[in-house]
Amino acid sequence: MARGRLLMLGGGMMAGQAMAKNKAQQPQAQQEQMQQEAQAAAQAEVAKAQLAAQPAAPAAPAAAEPDRIAQLEELAELHASGVLNDAEFAAEKTRILGGG
C-alpha cells in the first residue's frame, strides 16, 4: 500500500513539474507570437508605403472622350451617307478607338 502511495506521489510530482514547465513556456510562446504579429504588421506598413511611393498611372484626359465620340458620330454620318464604304468605316473606327 505504501508503495502505491509513493507511485502516486511520484506521478503527481512529475505531472506538477510538467505543468510548471508548460507554464514557464507559455509566456515565451506568447511573446514569440506577439513578435511575429508585430513583424507582420511592420511588413504590411512597408508594403503600404511602397505602394504609396509608386507613381500613379497617368489618368486619361477627360477631353479626349467627348472628342472621340464626336469623331465616331461624324464617321457614322459619312458612312450612312455613302461617303465611306464599310471597309473605310471599319478602318477609321479602329483608328479612332486606338486600335491602330
N, C-alpha and C positions, 0 to 999 in steps of 0.2 A: 504494500500500500504506500509506503514511504517512497518507494522508487517511482510509482505512478505520479505522486505529487511533484517529485523532482523533475520528472519529464515535463509535466505541465508547466512548472515554473520556468524550466529551461526554454520550453517552446514559447511561453509568454514573453520571456526576456528577449528572445530572438525576434519575435513579432514587434516588440516595443522598439528594438534597435532599428528594424526595418522602417517602422513608421517614423522614427526620429530622422533617419537618413532621407526618407521621402520628403519630410517637412523641410529639411535643410536644402534639398534640391529644388523645392517649389519656388522660392524667391529667385533663385538663379534662372530657372526656366522662364519665370515671369519677366525678369529683367532682359533676358535674351529676346523674348517676344516683343517687348517694348522697343528694344533696339532695332529689331527687324522692321517694326511698324514705322519707326522714325526714319529709318533708311529709305523705306518705300515712299514715305511722304516727301522726303528730300528729293528723291529721284523724280517724283511726279512734278515737283516745283521746278526742277531743272528742265524737264521736258516742256513744261508750260512756258518757261522763259525762252527756250529755244524757238518754240512756235511763234511767240510774240515778236522775236527778233527777226524772223524771216520776212522779207519784203512781200507785201501783198500783191496778188496778181492784179495787173492793170485792169481797171474797170472799162467796160465797153462804153464808148462815147454815146451819150443819150441822144445826141442829134443824128447819129448815123442811122438809127432805126427808122425814124419817120422819113428820112431821105430814101432809104431802101424801099419803103412802102410806096413812096411816090414814084420811084423808078419802075417798080413792078406794075403799078396801076397804069402808067404810061405805056409800058411794054405790052400789057394786056390789050389796051386800046389799039395799038399798032397791029397786033396780031388779029384782033377782031375785025379791023377794017381791011385786012388783007395786005397791008404793007409788009408784014413779016410772015414768012411761011412757018410751018410747025418746027422745022429744024432750027431756023434762026431764032425763033421764040425760045425754044428749049435751051439753046446755047447762051443766049443773053440772060435768061433767068438764072442759069447756073452761075454765070459770071457775077451777077448782082448779089446772089446769095453766098458768094465766097467759095464756090466750088471750083473755080478755075479761072 
